[in-house]
Every structure is written in structure tokens, then in C-alpha cells.
Amino acid sequence: METISVLGDQAIGRLDVEVSDGVATITGQVDRKSSRRLATELARRTPGIVKVIDNVQFEMDDDQLAPSSHGHPSDSRATEHLVREN
């Protein structure tokens, strides 16, 4: 399914997608949980797909990651801390 290929080979290079009668079954492994969520949502939004079966594993759960409190020195917008350090 070319729709999810926009995520790039590094993120979704190990996915297999089978489509039958409007049902897309996605199997394989991605780099992170958010990549899995993006792949399944893109599949859902593909014309002709009425159901997505998500059998995708992920290597890292990035739902709980907090942004760094240190901005990149060249980023002029990074003037304040995003996370308070104790």
C-alpha cells in the first residue's frame, strides 16, 4: 500500500500490507509506537479501505517520552525550558 510509504523505509520498512475486499491487514514491525499509529491511520484514510487490522509490533513506546529541557543552541525559539528540572 503506497499510502503508508510516505513514512519512509526506516520507519515502516518491515511492514507487509494485504488488502482484500476493502480490509487492509498490516503486519510487521516499526521503529516506534507513533509510527504504528501513523501507518494504521494512513491506511484507514485510503480510499476503498473500510477496515484496518493492525498486527504491527513496535520497538520503542514513545508515548511517554518528554521533550528535552534544553533547546538546540541555534534555535532562536528555544528561549525557555520546556520541562522544569528539579
Jmol script that loads the backbone (N, CA, C; Angstrom):
load data "model"
ATOM      1  N   MET A   1       0.848  -1.162   0.000  1.00  0.00           N
ATOM      2  CA  MET A   1       0.000   0.000   0.000  1.00  0.00           C
ATOM      3  C   MET A   1       0.901   1.235   0.000  1.00  0.00           C
ATOM      4  N   GLU A   2       0.828   1.987  -1.066  1.00  0.00           N
ATOM      5  CA  GLU A   2       1.700   3.141  -1.214  1.00  0.00           C
ATOM      6  C   GLU A   2       1.369   4.281  -0.270  1.00  0.00           C
ATOM      7  N   THR A   3       0.163   4.329   0.260  1.00  0.00           N
ATOM      8  CA  THR A   3      -0.234   5.418   1.148  1.00  0.00           C
ATOM      9  C   THR A   3       0.683   5.526   2.348  1.00  0.00           C
ATOM     10  N   ILE A   4       1.043   4.417   2.974  1.00  0.00           N
ATOM     11  CA  ILE A   4       1.885   4.480   4.163  1.00  0.00           C
ATOM     12  C   ILE A   4       3.367   4.582   3.827  1.00  0.00           C
ATOM     13  N   SER A   5       3.740   4.465   2.572  1.00  0.00           N
ATOM     14  CA  SER A   5       5.144   4.561   2.194  1.00  0.00           C
ATOM     15  C   SER A   5       5.712   5.957   2.426  1.00  0.00           C
ATOM     16  N   VAL A   6       4.844   6.958   2.588  1.00  0.00           N
ATOM     17  CA  VAL A   6       5.326   8.317   2.856  1.00  0.00           C
ATOM     18  C   VAL A   6       6.055   8.404   4.186  1.00  0.00           C
ATOM     19  N   LEU A   7       5.887   7.421   5.062  1.00  0.00           N
ATOM     20  CA  LEU A   7       6.567   7.429   6.346  1.00  0.00           C
ATOM     21  C   LEU A   7       8.044   7.072   6.209  1.00  0.00           C
ATOM     22  N   GLY A   8       8.441   6.522   5.086  1.00  0.00           N
ATOM     23  CA  GLY A   8       9.842   6.205   4.840  1.00  0.00           C
ATOM     24  C   GLY A   8      10.218   4.791   5.242  1.00  0.00           C
ATOM     25  N   ASP A   9      11.232   4.262   4.556  1.00  0.00           N
ATOM     26  CA  ASP A   9      11.674   2.889   4.800  1.00  0.00           C
ATOM     27  C   ASP A   9      12.198   2.670   6.206  1.00  0.00           C
ATOM     28  N   GLN A  10      12.843   3.675   6.782  1.00  0.00           N
ATOM     29  CA  GLN A  10      13.390   3.498   8.123  1.00  0.00           C
ATOM     30  C   GLN A  10      12.279   3.264   9.136  1.00  0.00           C
ATOM     31  N   ALA A  11      11.162   3.954   8.979  1.00  0.00           N
ATOM     32  CA  ALA A  11      10.052   3.813   9.923  1.00  0.00           C
ATOM     33  C   ALA A  11       9.208   2.572   9.642  1.00  0.00           C
ATOM     34  N   ILE A  12       8.947   2.280   8.367  1.00  0.00           N
ATOM     35  CA  ILE A  12       7.986   1.219   8.045  1.00  0.00           C
ATOM     36  C   ILE A  12       8.549   0.163   7.100  1.00  0.00           C
ATOM     37  N   GLY A  13       9.842   0.093   6.980  1.00  0.00           N
ATOM     38  CA  GLY A  13      10.475  -0.814   6.030  1.00  0.00           C
ATOM     39  C   GLY A  13      10.172  -2.282   6.226  1.00  0.00           C
ATOM     40  N   ARG A  14       9.708  -2.644   7.411  1.00  0.00           N
ATOM     41  CA  ARG A  14       9.441  -4.058   7.700  1.00  0.00           C
ATOM     42  C   ARG A  14       7.951  -4.344   7.845  1.00  0.00           C
ATOM     43  N   LEU A  15       7.136  -3.627   7.084  1.00  0.00           N
ATOM     44  CA  LEU A  15       5.690  -3.847   7.132  1.00  0.00           C
ATOM     45  C   LEU A  15       5.210  -4.548   5.871  1.00  0.00           C
ATOM     46  N   ASP A  16       4.229  -5.408   6.055  1.00  0.00           N
ATOM     47  CA  ASP A  16       3.542  -6.044   4.942  1.00  0.00           C
ATOM     48  C   ASP A  16       2.080  -5.646   5.029  1.00  0.00           C
ATOM     49  N   VAL A  17       1.509  -5.297   3.891  1.00  0.00           N
ATOM     50  CA  VAL A  17       0.103  -4.908   3.845  1.00  0.00           C
ATOM     51  C   VAL A  17      -0.597  -5.778   2.817  1.00  0.00           C
ATOM     52  N   GLU A  18      -1.667  -6.412   3.248  1.00  0.00           N
ATOM     53  CA  GLU A  18      -2.510  -7.189   2.346  1.00  0.00           C
ATOM     54  C   GLU A  18      -3.895  -6.565   2.362  1.00  0.00           C
ATOM     55  N   VAL A  19      -4.469  -6.391   1.170  1.00  0.00           N
ATOM     56  CA  VAL A  19      -5.803  -5.803   1.057  1.00  0.00           C
ATOM     57  C   VAL A  19      -6.713  -6.802   0.358  1.00  0.00           C
ATOM     58  N   SER A  20      -7.860  -7.050   0.978  1.00  0.00           N
ATOM     59  CA  SER A  20      -8.842  -7.951   0.400  1.00  0.00           C
ATOM     60  C   SER A  20     -10.228  -7.432   0.739  1.00  0.00           C
ATOM     61  N   ASP A  21     -11.020  -7.174  -0.280  1.00  0.00           N
ATOM     62  CA  ASP A  21     -12.397  -6.700  -0.100  1.00  0.00           C
ATOM     63  C   ASP A  21     -12.486  -5.481   0.810  1.00  0.00           C
ATOM     64  N   GLY A  22     -11.550  -4.555   0.658  1.00  0.00           N
ATOM     65  CA  GLY A  22     -11.564  -3.321   1.437  1.00  0.00           C
ATOM     66  C   GLY A  22     -10.981  -3.430   2.826  1.00  0.00           C
ATOM     67  N   VAL A  23     -10.474  -4.610   3.187  1.00  0.00           N
ATOM     68  CA  VAL A  23      -9.864  -4.815   4.502  1.00  0.00           C
ATOM     69  C   VAL A  23      -8.344  -4.872   4.330  1.00  0.00           C
ATOM     70  N   ALA A  24      -7.645  -3.941   4.993  1.00  0.00           N
ATOM     71  CA  ALA A  24      -6.185  -3.907   4.956  1.00  0.00           C
ATOM     72  C   ALA A  24      -5.657  -4.559   6.228  1.00  0.00           C
ATOM     73  N   THR A  25      -4.838  -5.581   6.070  1.00  0.00           N
ATOM     74  CA  THR A  25      -4.187  -6.231   7.200  1.00  0.00           C
ATOM     75  C   THR A  25      -2.721  -5.838   7.166  1.00  0.00           C
ATOM     76  N   ILE A  26      -2.274  -5.169   8.236  1.00  0.00           N
ATOM     77  CA  ILE A  26      -0.891  -4.702   8.308  1.00  0.00           C
ATOM     78  C   ILE A  26      -0.164  -5.528   9.349  1.00  0.00           C
ATOM     79  N   THR A  27       0.956  -6.134   8.949  1.00  0.00           N
ATOM     80  CA  THR A  27       1.778  -6.933   9.851  1.00  0.00           C
ATOM     81  C   THR A  27       3.221  -6.489   9.737  1.00  0.00           C
ATOM     82  N   GLY A  28       4.007  -6.816  10.740  1.00  0.00           N
ATOM     83  CA  GLY A  28       5.422  -6.493  10.725  1.00  0.00           C
ATOM     84  C   GLY A  28       5.826  -5.686  11.935  1.00  0.00           C
ATOM     85  N   GLN A  29       6.924  -4.942  11.777  1.00  0.00           N
ATOM     86  CA  GLN A  29       7.473  -4.189  12.893  1.00  0.00           C
ATOM     87  C   GLN A  29       7.928  -2.820  12.420  1.00  0.00           C
ATOM     88  N   VAL A  30       7.688  -1.809  13.279  1.00  0.00           N
ATOM     89  CA  VAL A  30       8.132  -0.437  13.011  1.00  0.00           C
ATOM     90  C   VAL A  30       9.047   0.017  14.130  1.00  0.00           C
ATOM     91  N   ASP A  31       9.645   1.182  13.942  1.00  0.00           N
ATOM     92  CA  ASP A  31      10.602   1.687  14.917  1.00  0.00           C
ATOM     93  C   ASP A  31       9.965   2.130  16.225  1.00  0.00           C
ATOM     94  N   ARG A  32       8.810   2.760  16.160  1.00  0.00           N
ATOM     95  CA  ARG A  32       8.177   3.270  17.387  1.00  0.00           C
ATOM     96  C   ARG A  32       6.665   3.185  17.323  1.00  0.00           C
ATOM     97  N   LYS A  33       6.043   3.316  18.471  1.00  0.00           N
ATOM     98  CA  LYS A  33       4.591   3.196  18.572  1.00  0.00           C
ATOM     99  C   LYS A  33       3.889   4.269  17.746  1.00  0.00           C
ATOM    100  N   SER A  34       4.423   5.475  17.721  1.00  0.00           N
ATOM    101  CA  SER A  34       3.799   6.546  16.942  1.00  0.00           C
ATOM    102  C   SER A  34       3.834   6.242  15.447  1.00  0.00           C
ATOM    103  N   SER A  35       4.854   5.552  14.971  1.00  0.00           N
ATOM    104  CA  SER A  35       4.915   5.148  13.560  1.00  0.00           C
ATOM    105  C   SER A  35       3.821   4.141  13.258  1.00  0.00           C
ATOM    106  N   ARG A  36       3.582   3.228  14.196  1.00  0.00           N
ATOM    107  CA  ARG A  36       2.488   2.256  14.028  1.00  0.00           C
ATOM    108  C   ARG A  36       1.154   2.976  13.921  1.00  0.00           C
ATOM    109  N   ARG A  37       0.940   3.928  14.794  1.00  0.00           N
ATOM    110  CA  ARG A  37      -0.312   4.684  14.793  1.00  0.00           C
ATOM    111  C   ARG A  37      -0.487   5.456  13.476  1.00  0.00           C
ATOM    112  N   LEU A  38       0.585   6.076  12.994  1.00  0.00           N
ATOM    113  CA  LEU A  38       0.514   6.795  11.720  1.00  0.00           C
ATOM    114  C   LEU A  38       0.221   5.862  10.556  1.00  0.00           C
ATOM    115  N   ALA A  39       0.885   4.707  10.529  1.00  0.00           N
ATOM    116  CA  ALA A  39       0.680   3.762   9.433  1.00  0.00           C
ATOM    117  C   ALA A  39      -0.761   3.269   9.392  1.00  0.00           C
ATOM    118  N   THR A  40      -1.319   2.940  10.550  1.00  0.00           N
ATOM    119  CA  THR A  40      -2.696   2.438  10.559  1.00  0.00           C
ATOM    120  C   THR A  40      -3.690   3.547  10.230  1.00  0.00           C
ATOM    121  N   GLU A  41      -3.419   4.761  10.681  1.00  0.00           N
ATOM    122  CA  GLU A  41      -4.329   5.868  10.368  1.00  0.00           C
ATOM    123  C   GLU A  41      -4.280   6.217   8.878  1.00  0.00           C
ATOM    124  N   LEU A  42      -3.094   6.209   8.292  1.00  0.00           N
ATOM    125  CA  LEU A  42      -2.993   6.457   6.846  1.00  0.00           C
ATOM    126  C   LEU A  42      -3.723   5.370   6.062  1.00  0.00           C
ATOM    127  N   ALA A  43      -3.600   4.136   6.511  1.00  0.00           N
ATOM    128  CA  ALA A  43      -4.308   3.039   5.835  1.00  0.00           C
ATOM    129  C   ALA A  43      -5.822   3.246   5.931  1.00  0.00           C
ATOM    130  N   ARG A  44      -6.301   3.651   7.103  1.00  0.00           N
ATOM    131  CA  ARG A  44      -7.742   3.899   7.287  1.00  0.00           C
ATOM    132  C   ARG A  44      -8.269   4.979   6.351  1.00  0.00           C
ATOM    133  N   ARG A  45      -7.442   5.956   6.050  1.00  0.00           N
ATOM    134  CA  ARG A  45      -7.859   7.091   5.226  1.00  0.00           C
ATOM    135  C   ARG A  45      -7.675   6.833   3.723  1.00  0.00           C
ATOM    136  N   THR A  46      -7.206   5.668   3.373  1.00  0.00           N
ATOM    137  CA  THR A  46      -7.013   5.326   1.970  1.00  0.00           C
ATOM    138  C   THR A  46      -8.363   5.008   1.333  1.00  0.00           C
ATOM    139  N   PRO A  47      -8.655   5.644   0.195  1.00  0.00           N
ATOM    140  CA  PRO A  47      -9.925   5.355  -0.481  1.00  0.00           C
ATOM    141  C   PRO A  47     -10.091   3.858  -0.757  1.00  0.00           C
ATOM    142  N   GLY A  48     -11.266   3.339  -0.441  1.00  0.00           N
ATOM    143  CA  GLY A  48     -11.568   1.930  -0.662  1.00  0.00           C
ATOM    144  C   GLY A  48     -11.340   1.051   0.547  1.00  0.00           C
ATOM    145  N   ILE A  49     -10.593   1.545   1.544  1.00  0.00           N
ATOM    146  CA  ILE A  49     -10.354   0.757   2.748  1.00  0.00           C
ATOM    147  C   ILE A  49     -11.498   1.009   3.727  1.00  0.00           C
ATOM    148  N   VAL A  50     -12.131  -0.077   4.154  1.00  0.00           N
ATOM    149  CA  VAL A  50     -13.250   0.042   5.086  1.00  0.00           C
ATOM    150  C   VAL A  50     -12.884  -0.445   6.488  1.00  0.00           C
ATOM    151  N   LYS A  51     -11.785  -1.194   6.588  1.00  0.00           N
ATOM    152  CA  LYS A  51     -11.354  -1.719   7.877  1.00  0.00           C
ATOM    153  C   LYS A  51      -9.857  -1.964   7.837  1.00  0.00           C
ATOM    154  N   VAL A  52      -9.190  -1.722   8.968  1.00  0.00           N
ATOM    155  CA  VAL A  52      -7.756  -1.996   9.084  1.00  0.00           C
ATOM    156  C   VAL A  52      -7.543  -2.947  10.247  1.00  0.00           C
ATOM    157  N   ILE A  53      -6.847  -4.039   9.981  1.00  0.00           N
ATOM    158  CA  ILE A  53      -6.461  -4.982  11.023  1.00  0.00           C
ATOM    159  C   ILE A  53      -4.994  -4.712  11.334  1.00  0.00           C
ATOM    160  N   ASP A  54      -4.727  -4.272  12.554  1.00  0.00           N
ATOM    161  CA  ASP A  54      -3.390  -3.845  12.980  1.00  0.00           C
ATOM    162  C   ASP A  54      -2.693  -4.974  13.723  1.00  0.00           C
ATOM    163  N   ASN A  55      -1.731  -5.607  13.054  1.00  0.00           N
ATOM    164  CA  ASN A  55      -0.899  -6.652  13.669  1.00  0.00           C
ATOM    165  C   ASN A  55       0.554  -6.191  13.701  1.00  0.00           C
ATOM    166  N   VAL A  56       0.769  -4.916  13.970  1.00  0.00           N
ATOM    167  CA  VAL A  56       2.094  -4.312  13.908  1.00  0.00           C
ATOM    168  C   VAL A  56       2.715  -4.239  15.299  1.00  0.00           C
ATOM    169  N   GLN A  57       3.956  -4.663  15.390  1.00  0.00           N
ATOM    170  CA  GLN A  57       4.748  -4.554  16.619  1.00  0.00           C
ATOM    171  C   GLN A  57       5.627  -3.308  16.504  1.00  0.00           C
ATOM    172  N   PHE A  58       6.062  -2.775  17.646  1.00  0.00           N
ATOM    173  CA  PHE A  58       6.953  -1.617  17.629  1.00  0.00           C
ATOM    174  C   PHE A  58       8.113  -1.848  18.586  1.00  0.00           C
ATOM    175  N   GLU A  59       9.252  -1.191  18.288  1.00  0.00           N
ATOM    176  CA  GLU A  59      10.456  -1.362  19.089  1.00  0.00           C
ATOM    177  C   GLU A  59      10.474  -0.461  20.315  1.00  0.00           C
ATOM    178  N   MET A  60       9.930   0.767  20.191  1.00  0.00           N
ATOM    179  CA  MET A  60      10.006   1.732  21.278  1.00  0.00           C
ATOM    180  C   MET A  60       8.644   2.399  21.482  1.00  0.00           C
ATOM    181  N   ASP A  61       8.213   2.459  22.739  1.00  0.00           N
ATOM    182  CA  ASP A  61       6.974   3.157  23.086  1.00  0.00           C
ATOM    183  C   ASP A  61       7.328   4.616  23.340  1.00  0.00           C
ATOM    184  N   ASP A  62       7.058   5.465  22.369  1.00  0.00           N
ATOM    185  CA  ASP A  62       7.404   6.880  22.500  1.00  0.00           C
ATOM    186  C   ASP A  62       6.243   7.724  23.016  1.00  0.00           C
ATOM    187  N   ASP A  63       5.188   7.101  23.507  1.00  0.00           N
ATOM    188  CA  ASP A  63       4.069   7.847  24.088  1.00  0.00           C
ATOM    189  C   ASP A  63       4.460   8.563  25.370  1.00  0.00           C
ATOM    190  N   GLN A  64       5.358   7.998  26.137  1.00  0.00           N
ATOM    191  CA  GLN A  64       5.709   8.549  27.445  1.00  0.00           C
ATOM    192  C   GLN A  64       6.962   9.419  27.431  1.00  0.00           C
ATOM    193  N   LEU A  65       7.543   9.648  26.270  1.00  0.00           N
ATOM    194  CA  LEU A  65       8.761  10.447  26.207  1.00  0.00           C
ATOM    195  C   LEU A  65       8.434  11.924  26.390  1.00  0.00           C
ATOM    196  N   ALA A  66       9.217  12.615  27.191  1.00  0.00           N
ATOM    197  CA  ALA A  66       9.039  14.051  27.414  1.00  0.00           C
ATOM    198  C   ALA A  66      10.057  14.815  26.580  1.00  0.00           C
ATOM    199  N   PRO A  67       9.711  16.008  26.111  1.00  0.00           N
ATOM    200  CA  PRO A  67      10.687  16.796  25.361  1.00  0.00           C
ATOM    201  C   PRO A  67      11.855  17.198  26.250  1.00  0.00           C
ATOM    202  N   SER A  68      12.988  17.362  25.656  1.00  0.00           N
ATOM    203  CA  SER A  68      14.180  17.779  26.375  1.00  0.00           C
ATOM    204  C   SER A  68      14.011  19.205  26.881  1.00  0.00           C
ATOM    205  N   SER A  69      14.605  19.506  28.019  1.00  0.00           N
ATOM    206  CA  SER A  69      14.519  20.861  28.556  1.00  0.00           C
ATOM    207  C   SER A  69      15.559  21.780  27.937  1.00  0.00           C
ATOM    208  N   HIS A  70      16.420  21.228  27.136  1.00  0.00           N
ATOM    209  CA  HIS A  70      17.478  22.023  26.522  1.00  0.00           C
ATOM    210  C   HIS A  70      17.218  22.150  25.033  1.00  0.00           C
ATOM    211  N   GLY A  71      16.998  23.357  24.576  1.00  0.00           N
ATOM    212  CA  GLY A  71      16.804  23.599  23.151  1.00  0.00           C
ATOM    213  C   GLY A  71      18.117  23.566  22.425  1.00  0.00           C
ATOM    214  N   HIS A  72      18.047  23.412  21.144  1.00  0.00           N
ATOM    215  CA  HIS A  72      19.246  23.439  20.320  1.00  0.00           C
ATOM    216  C   HIS A  72      19.789  24.860  20.308  1.00  0.00           C
ATOM    217  N   PRO A  73      21.092  25.050  20.462  1.00  0.00           N
ATOM    218  CA  PRO A  73      21.658  26.395  20.553  1.00  0.00           C
ATOM    219  C   PRO A  73      21.353  27.293  19.349  1.00  0.00           C
ATOM    220  N   SER A  74      21.150  26.699  18.189  1.00  0.00           N
ATOM    221  CA  SER A  74      20.884  27.520  17.013  1.00  0.00           C
ATOM    222  C   SER A  74      19.401  27.828  16.822  1.00  0.00           C
ATOM    223  N   ASP A  75      18.547  27.315  17.721  1.00  0.00           N
ATOM    224  CA  ASP A  75      17.110  27.547  17.611  1.00  0.00           C
ATOM    225  C   ASP A  75      16.748  28.781  18.425  1.00  0.00           C
ATOM    226  N   SER A  76      16.456  29.879  17.744  1.00  0.00           N
ATOM    227  CA  SER A  76      16.154  31.136  18.434  1.00  0.00           C
ATOM    228  C   SER A  76      14.842  31.077  19.197  1.00  0.00           C
ATOM    229  N   ARG A  77      13.988  30.110  18.862  1.00  0.00           N
ATOM    230  CA  ARG A  77      12.708  29.981  19.567  1.00  0.00           C
ATOM    231  C   ARG A  77      12.861  29.259  20.891  1.00  0.00           C
ATOM    232  N   ALA A  78      13.964  28.579  21.101  1.00  0.00           N
ATOM    233  CA  ALA A  78      14.178  27.795  22.321  1.00  0.00           C
ATOM    234  C   ALA A  78      14.745  28.700  23.409  1.00  0.00           C
ATOM    235  N   THR A  79      13.930  29.599  23.910  1.00  0.00           N
ATOM    236  CA  THR A  79      14.397  30.560  24.901  1.00  0.00           C
ATOM    237  C   THR A  79      14.018  30.175  26.314  1.00  0.00           C
ATOM    238  N   GLU A  80      13.071  29.264  26.485  1.00  0.00           N
ATOM    239  CA  GLU A  80      12.645  28.841  27.812  1.00  0.00           C
ATOM    240  C   GLU A  80      12.693  27.327  27.908  1.00  0.00           C
ATOM    241  N   HIS A  81      12.786  26.842  29.133  1.00  0.00           N
ATOM    242  CA  HIS A  81      12.781  25.400  29.357  1.00  0.00           C
ATOM    243  C   HIS A  81      11.387  24.840  29.111  1.00  0.00           C
ATOM    244  N   LEU A  82      11.311  23.707  28.443  1.00  0.00           N
ATOM    245  CA  LEU A  82      10.043  23.034  28.210  1.00  0.00           C
ATOM    246  C   LEU A  82       9.632  22.163  29.384  1.00  0.00           C
ATOM    247  N   VAL A  83      10.624  21.633  30.098  1.00  0.00           N
ATOM    248  CA  VAL A  83      10.375  20.775  31.237  1.00  0.00           C
ATOM    249  C   VAL A  83      11.160  21.318  32.422  1.00  0.00           C
ATOM    250  N   ARG A  84      10.487  21.487  33.534  1.00  0.00           N
ATOM    251  CA  ARG A  84      11.157  22.003  34.734  1.00  0.00           C
ATOM    252  C   ARG A  84      11.999  20.894  35.343  1.00  0.00           C
ATOM    253  N   GLU A  85      13.258  21.191  35.577  1.00  0.00           N
ATOM    254  CA  GLU A  85      14.144  20.226  36.209  1.00  0.00           C
ATOM    255  C   GLU A  85      14.132  20.457  37.709  1.00  0.00           C
ATOM    256  N   ASN A  86      14.103  19.386  38.492  1.00  0.00           N
ATOM    257  CA  ASN A  86      14.092  19.508  39.960  1.00  0.00           C
ATOM    258  C   ASN A  86      15.482  19.401  40.514  1.00  0.00           C
TER     259      ASN A  86
END
end "model"
wireframe off; spacefill off
backbone 0.3
color backbone group
